[in-house]
Amino acid sequence: MELSESVQRGLQLAAEPSSVDHRGFQALVDSCFRSLLSSQGDPAVLDEPELKHVDRIQLKQVHSAATTFILEAVKQDADKSAVSSSLEELSFSTERIEIFYSSYQKHKKELERLLASIGRSPARINDVSWRLQYNTKNGQLDKVNEPSYLISLNTENQGTSEDISFTCTTEQLQDLVGKLKDAAKSVEKASQM
């Protein structure tokens, strides 16, 4: 599975027993699946007693990375070997892989139904706007000095207009542009047949 650097860093934190102990890891995995399957966002999803000793910033980073990984695995219909090899590359112990995979297997069908219900037809992009942001500092490091791009897509789906905004690094933006060019070439080839 292809994962962004931030997702990889978050998962590597989850793999470290010094960051999240064994009981905390089980509670974390359960809270990730619970937050994905909950119909309303529960602000107290990370307020488990087993997670009280984990740094709140790291906990949010790990939760975000784990839920992203779960959704990507469900989207790709990943089997045990794919999930295991991806987690092994991120330094997960065999025990933590088993804990994660048993929850994944238990909730996979529900998550597939949830993802399938999101929508059948893709939204049409009407307009794109972007802005360059240059981060010089953040709360954890003195100097960051890295650019990021705020991309906003104005989309329309079944007569409803919606703005979708996301932030990406230079590498992620280059990857997105490359994939869009590949898609445009594929559509052009298909239309010439």
N, C-alpha and C positions, 0 to 999 in steps of 0.2 A: 504494500500500500504506500502511496505517495502522501507524505505528511509534511506540513509546513514546519519550519524551525521552531516556532513557538509551541506547536503541539508536541513536537519531539521533546523540547525542554520540559514541558509540563509533565509528560509521561515519564521522563527520566527522574523527575522529582518524586513521582508516585512509586517508582521502582526502588527508591532508597529507603531502607528501614529507618535511617536516622531522621528522615523527613516525615514519613507516615509509618507508624508501627503496624504490626499484624492486625490487631483489632480495628485500628483506624482505617486500614486499607479495605477491610471487608465493609465497614460502614460507608466509606467513600464510594466504593463500587455500587452498593445498594442505593445511595443517594443519587448517583449519576443516572441509574436506570429509573428511579422514582421521579426525578425531575424531568426526564424525557417523556415519560408516560403519563405524567400528571396533566389534567386538562387545564388547570390554572397554575400559574407560576407560584410556587411556594417559597416565600422569602426565607423561611426557616429550614430549608432543605439541608443546609450545611451546619446546622446547630445541634448535631448529634454529640452526646457526651464523649464518645470515643475520639472525636475530632477537635476537642477543646484545646489540646496541647499543640496543635499544628498552627503554624503562622498563618494568619487569615489571608494575606496576599498570596502566599504559596498555595493555600488550600483552594482559593478561587482559580488560580492558574492551573492547578492539577485537575480540578473539576471541569473546567472548560476544555482542557486537552483531552480528558477521558471521554467526555460526551461527544466531542468531535470525532474521536477515534471510533466510538461505538457507532455513530451514524454513518461514518465512512465504511466501516466493516459491514453493516447491514445493507448499505447501498450497493456494495460490491458483492453481496452474498458470500462473504468470506467464510471458509470452513475452518476447522480447528487448526490445520497446519498453517494456513495463512495468518490467522490471528496469533498463533504461537510464535511463528517466525518473526512477525512484526514486533511483538513484545520482547522476544529474546534479543533482537537487535538493539533494543532500548534498555538492556540490562535488567529485565524482569527475572526474578527467580522462578523456578518451576512451580513452586507453591502459589505464588501470586498469579501466574498465568492460569493455573487451574481454577483459582477463585474467580478470576475475571471471566474465563471462558464458561464456567458453569452458569454464571449470571447471564452472560451473553446468550447462551443457548436457551436458557429459560425464558427470556424476554424477546428473542429474535422475531418470532411470528407477530407479536403485538407491534413491534417497531416497524416491521415490513408493512403491516396494515396502516399504521399511522403515516408512514412516508407515502404510501400509495394514495391516501386520502387527501394529500396536500393539493394535488391538482393534476389534471390530465393534459392540459394544453399549456405549452410554455408561453410566458408573457412576451409581448412584442416590445422591443426597445425603441422608443420614440426619440430620445435625446440622451446625450452623455455630457456631463460636465466633470471637470477635475480641478484639483487644487494641490499644489506642492506644499508640503509642510516639512520644516526642518527642525528636528528635535535636537536641542543642544544639551538638555538635562532631563533627568527623570528622578523620581523619588528614591531610587535605589542606588544609582550611580551618579558620580559627579558630572561626568561628561559622556554623552552618547554620540553626538555629532552624526546623526544618520537621517537621510531624507525619507519621507514617506509620502504617499499620494492618497488623497481622499477622492474617491471616484463616486459619482452619483449617477445612477441610471434612472431615467424617467421611463417607466414601463406602462403598458396598457394590456389588461387581460379581461376579456369579456366585458368591455366598456368601462372598466374601472381603471383609473390612473393611479399609479403608485410610484414613489421614489424609493429606490434601493441604494443605500450608501454603504461603502466598505472602504477600509484602509489597506494599502498594500505597500510592500517594499519595492525598490527598483527591480530586483530580481523577479518578484512575483508579478509585477506589471509587465515585464518583458516576456515572461512565460504566458501570461494572459493574451498579450498581443500575438505571440507566436501561435497559440491555439486558435485564436480567432482567424488568423490568416489561413491556417490549415483547414478550418471549417469552411471558409469562403471558397477555397480551392475545391473542396469536396462538393459543395453545392454547385459550383460552376461546372465541374465534370459531370455531375448527375444530370444537369439541365441540358447538356450537349448530347446525351444518349438518345 
